[in-house]
Amino acid sequence: MKPAISILGTGRMGSALARALVQAGYRTTVWNRTKQKAEPLAAIGATVAASVLEAIEAAQTSS
């Protein structure tokens, strides 16, 4: 089973990494200060966390 991974920041690099992880079948959680910038990743299967703590917990509790 692949581990759950969280990405903090959905700029160019964070978005590209999150897309690759989702496409590879990883359960991916993303967080960004501006929630709207993370929403396109939700459309492809990522979970958008409401806070940094929520994103961190998503990765820690799933592995």
C-alpha positions in Angstrom: 0.0 0.0 0.0 1.3 3.4 -1.0 1.7 6.0 1.8 -0.5 9.0 2.1 1.4 12.2 1.2 0.7 15.8 2.0 1.9 18.8 -0.1 2.1 22.2 1.6 2.0 25.0 -1.1 0.4 24.6 -4.5 2.6 26.9 -6.6 4.2 25.6 -9.7 6.3 22.9 -8.0 3.8 21.9 -5.4 1.0 21.5 -8.0 3.2 19.5 -10.4 4.2 17.2 -7.6 0.7 16.8 -6.3 -0.6 16.0 -9.8 2.1 13.4 -10.3 1.4 11.8 -7.0 -2.4 11.6 -7.6 -1.8 10.1 -11.1 0.5 7.5 -9.5 -2.2 6.5 -7.1 -1.0 8.1 -3.9 -3.7 9.4 -1.5 -2.6 13.1 -1.7 -3.6 16.0 0.6 -2.8 19.5 -0.3 -2.8 22.8 1.5 -2.3 26.4 0.3 -2.8 29.7 2.0 -5.2 30.6 -0.8 -7.7 27.7 -0.9 -8.8 28.5 -4.4 -5.4 27.8 -5.7 -5.6 24.2 -4.4 -9.1 23.5 -5.8 -8.0 22.4 -9.3 -6.1 19.6 -7.5 -9.3 18.5 -5.8 -10.8 18.1 -9.2 -8.3 15.4 -10.1 -8.6 13.6 -6.8 -6.5 15.3 -4.1 -8.0 16.3 -0.8 -7.7 20.0 0.2 -6.9 20.4 3.8 -8.3 23.4 5.7 -5.1 23.9 7.7 -1.4 23.0 7.8 -2.1 20.8 10.8 -4.9 18.9 9.0 -2.5 18.3 6.1 0.2 17.0 8.3 -2.2 14.8 10.2 -3.5 13.3 7.0 -0.1 12.1 6.1 0.9 10.9 9.6 -2.2 8.9 10.4 -2.5 7.1 7.1 1.0 5.6 6.9 
